[in-house]
């Protein structure tokens, strides 16, 4: 079993300095991809996608291939031993013994954390139900850093399904850790952000407002 620090299940398992280091590295790779073309030579990444995905799955696979590594895994549990009744613990244990790192997308919240308990290699959470999506958050923060030159002192508007959107939950949790960020939460009353996320905003003294339309936000 790997330590929490080796896994990427929830960004908040790591200090902000680690986030900044990853974002800085991402910028360097984006600017000079040729310098990193062989960083993962001889490495194997397993992708376990228990629910449909196009962009997330292909982004991980493309990244590994561009770094010189190879990929194994499945994108449909019906074509794996899961269809025969193999549970998450057993699948994780077996597949992790074949790979150097494992990426998992699963419809159940907390599944990535559970998988990490028996995995023999580091695990990256590629989305667990409506809970978290840490790599998307890192990508978004990299974009903010490149476009705005900073990740603090921003006003961030988030619109749509804030109740079930794991990307939104991860984003709010992360950006609330940076100073003077303000949030405008735009959704219908039925899809407003969960109370536990608002508790995080309150605990971090982050200013936020909830509105039900773009017009109100503007």
C-alpha positions in Angstrom: 0.0 0.0 0.0 1.3 3.5 -0.8 1.1 6.5 1.5 -1.5 9.2 1.0 1.3 11.5 0.0 2.2 9.3 -3.0 -1.4 9.2 -4.2 -3.5 12.0 -5.6 -7.0 11.4 -4.2 -7.8 14.8 -2.8 -5.6 17.9 -3.3 -6.1 18.7 0.3 -4.0 15.7 1.2 -1.0 17.7 0.1 0.3 21.1 1.2 -0.2 24.2 -1.1 3.5 24.2 -1.8 3.1 20.9 -3.5 0.2 22.2 -5.7 2.4 25.2 -6.7 5.2 22.9 -7.6 3.0 20.7 -9.8 1.5 23.8 -11.5 5.0 25.2 -12.2 6.1 21.8 -13.6 3.0 21.7 -15.8 3.8 25.1 -17.2 7.4 24.0 -18.0 6.1 20.9 -19.8 3.6 22.9 -21.8 6.3 25.3 -22.9 9.0 22.8 -23.6 7.4 19.3 -24.2 10.4 18.0 -26.0 12.5 18.2 -22.8 10.1 15.7 -21.1 9.5 13.3 -24.0 11.3 10.5 -22.4 10.7 11.1 -18.7 8.4 8.0 -18.4 10.4 5.6 -20.7 9.8 2.1 -19.4 6.9 3.1 -17.2 3.3 1.7 -17.3 0.1 3.5 -16.5 -3.1 1.6 -15.8 -6.4 3.4 -16.5 -9.4 1.9 -14.8 -12.5 3.7 -16.0 -15.7 2.3 -14.4 -17.9 4.9 -16.1 -17.8 6.5 -19.6 -15.2 9.2 -20.2 -13.7 10.7 -23.3 -11.7 13.8 -22.4 -10.4 12.7 -19.0 -9.4 9.2 -20.2 -7.7 10.3 -23.4 -5.9 13.2 -21.7 -4.3 10.8 -19.3 -3.4 8.3 -22.0 -2.0 11.1 -24.3 0.0 12.5 -21.5 1.6 9.2 -20.7 2.4 8.4 -24.3 3.9 11.9 -24.8 6.1 11.3 -21.8 7.4 8.0 -23.3 5.4 5.6 -21.3 2.8 2.9 -22.1 -0.8 2.3 -21.0 -2.9 -0.7 -20.0 -6.4 -0.9 -18.5 -10.1 -0.8 -19.4 -12.7 1.8 -20.3 -15.7 -0.4 -19.8 -16.0 -2.7 -16.8 -18.2 -5.0 -18.8 -15.2 -6.1 -20.7 -13.1 -6.8 -17.6 -13.3 -9.3 -14.7 -15.6 -6.8 -13.0 -18.3 -8.3 -15.1 -17.7 -11.7 -13.5 -18.1 -10.2 -10.0 -14.6 -9.2 -9.1 -14.7 -6.4 -6.5 -12.8 -3.1 -6.4 -10.3 -4.4 -3.9 -9.3 -7.4 -6.0 -9.2 -5.4 -9.2 -7.1 -2.7 -7.7 -4.7 -5.2 -6.1 -4.1 -7.2 -9.3 -3.9 -4.3 -11.8 -1.6 -2.2 -9.6 0.9 -5.1 -9.6 1.2 -4.7 -13.4 1.7 -0.9 -13.4 3.8 1.9 -12.0 0.8 4.2 -11.5 -2.9 3.8 -11.7 -5.6 6.2 -12.8 -9.2 5.5 -11.7 -12.6 7.0 -12.6 -15.5 5.5 -10.6 -19.2 6.5 -10.1 -19.0 6.0 -6.3 -17.8 8.7 -4.0 -14.7 7.6 -2.0 -13.9 4.8 -4.4 -10.4 6.1 -5.2 -9.6 6.4 -1.5 -10.8 2.8 -1.0 -8.8 1.6 -3.9 -5.6 3.2 -2.5 -5.9 1.0 0.6 -4.8 -2.1 -1.3 -3.0 -0.7 -4.3 0.7 -1.6 -4.8 1.3 1.6 -6.8 0.3 5.3 -6.5 -3.3 6.1 -7.5 -4.6 9.2 -9.2 -8.3 10.0 -8.7 -9.8 10.9 -12.1 -13.2 11.5 -10.6 -15.2 9.7 -7.9 -18.9 10.2 -8.2 -19.9 13.8 -7.4 -17.1 14.1 -4.9 -13.7 15.3 -6.4 -11.7 15.7 -9.5 -8.3 16.9 -8.4 -6.4 16.6 -11.7 -9.0 18.8 -13.4 -8.6 21.3 -10.6 -4.8 21.4 -11.2 -5.4 21.9 -14.9 -7.8 24.8 -14.2 -5.3 26.3 -11.8 -2.5 26.0 -14.3 -4.8 27.8 -16.8 -5.6 30.6 -14.3 -1.9 31.0 -13.6 -1.0 31.3 -17.2 -3.9 33.6 -18.2 -4.0 35.8 -15.1 -0.5 35.4 -13.7 -1.7 34.4 -10.3 -4.1 32.1 -8.4 -5.0 34.5 -5.6 -6.9 37.8 -5.5 -9.4 36.6 -8.0 -13.2 36.7 -8.4 -14.3 33.3 -9.7 -17.8 32.6 -11.1 -19.0 29.0 -11.2 -22.2 28.2 -13.0 -24.3 25.1 -13.6 -24.8 22.0 -11.6 -23.0 23.0 -8.4 -24.6 20.2 -6.4 -23.2 17.2 -8.2 -20.2 18.8 -10.1 -17.1 17.1 -8.7 -15.0 19.6 -10.7 -16.7 22.5 -9.0 -16.2 20.9 -5.5 -12.5 20.3 -6.1 -12.0 23.8 -7.5 -13.7 25.6 -4.7 -11.9 23.6 -2.0 -8.5 24.4 -3.7 -9.0 28.1 -4.6 -10.4 28.8 -1.1 -6.9 28.1 0.2 -5.4 31.0 -1.6 -5.8 34.5 -0.2 -8.5 37.0 -1.2 -10.3 34.8 -3.7 -14.0 35.5 -4.0 -16.7 33.2 -5.4 -19.9 33.8 -7.3 -22.0 30.6 -7.2 -24.6 30.6 -10.0 -27.2 27.8 -10.1 -30.8 27.0 -9.7 -31.9 26.4 -6.1 -32.2 22.7 -6.8 -28.6 22.5 -7.9 -26.9 24.8 -5.4 -23.5 24.0 -3.9 -23.6 21.4 -1.0 -23.5 22.7 2.5 -20.1 21.0 3.2 -18.5 23.1 0.5 -20.0 26.2 1.9 -18.7 25.2 5.3 -15.2 25.1 3.7 -15.6 28.6 2.3 -16.8 29.9 5.6 -13.9 28.2 7.5 -11.4 29.8 5.1 -13.0 33.2 5.4 -13.6 33.3 1.6 -16.3 35.7 0.5 -19.0 34.1 -1.6 -22.4 34.9 -3.0 -25.1 32.6 -4.3 -27.3 33.7 -7.2 -29.8 32.0 -9.5 -28.9 33.6 -12.9 -26.1 35.0 -14.9 -27.8 38.4 -14.9 -27.7 38.5 -11.1 -24.0 37.7 -11.2 -23.2 40.4 -13.7 
